[in-house]
Amino acid sequence: MTDDTTGQAVDGNDHGQGEPPRPSDRVRALERLIGNWKVTGGAEGTVRYEWMPGGHFLVQHVELEQFGQAVTGFEVIGHLHPFGEPVSEEIASRFYDSLGNTFDYVYELDGDTLTIWAGAQGSPAYFRGTFTEGGRTMTGDWVYPGGGGYTSTMTRQ
């Protein structure tokens, strides 16, 4: 049996038997991020998104400067599926940087609006941006507790 939202086995026992699970429609909707983007605003540089083979996970490669510090790393985005457990409802990610940091996020795409929650969904720290110009640009704000944050624009290269 599969979950209608993810196309994944709901019992967690998909050990290579039968047809391979298909990527979820919610993850596949992030297709519009695929490619190279120039980032401006509170962080400057480039990001690149690509699919991992199989299409279950999106990988973001990051080369930015933020607050005067180089930020180089990568992020893996998709549904969590721990061994022997069902697939998560949320689209989660973990970002790894060259300084040894890891950051967890939850992604939500609703129409042309992408929200990236820092930590758990509903967190007071998040990014919310809107695709414009036929998906060629996304502009939004990183919001941090206490009033911090910045505007960020990604432009497809």
Order of alpha helices (4+ residues) and beta strands (2+ residues): alpha-beta-beta-beta-beta-beta-beta-beta-beta-beta-beta
